Amino acid sequence: MTVDAELQIHEVRSATATEVTVVVRCLRGPVHLGARFSRVRDTRAPIDLTVTSIVRHHRPDRAIDPVHSGLVTLRGTGAHELRPTTASTGRQIMPVVQGRNATAP
């Protein structure tokens, strides 16, 4: 799979069985509305999450560029995989989701 969208999860703000809202930092992109994430980097965690909302600087946006942060809502399966884990050193590891932007219509 070619990856052109990558977000690092810093905080889970809210989560249900099918939707999660997270504070992210864009590592690769830009990431657009409709981008689909299929894996958590460095794990075999199965996810299928689609970007349904992006908020930057308290305003809705259509994309988030690399090195910028924002509030992103993802819908689908695997939201429970987005919580930070603790390494054996006690350091928190923030998950990174990888996927693809939606193709233009």
Buried (B, 14 or more C-beta within 10 A) or exposed (E): EEBBBBBBBBEBEEBEEEBBBBBBBBBBBBBBBBBBBBBBEEEEBEBBBBBBBBBBEEEEBEBBEEEBBBBBBBBBEBBEBBBEEEEEEEEEEBBBBBBBBBEEE
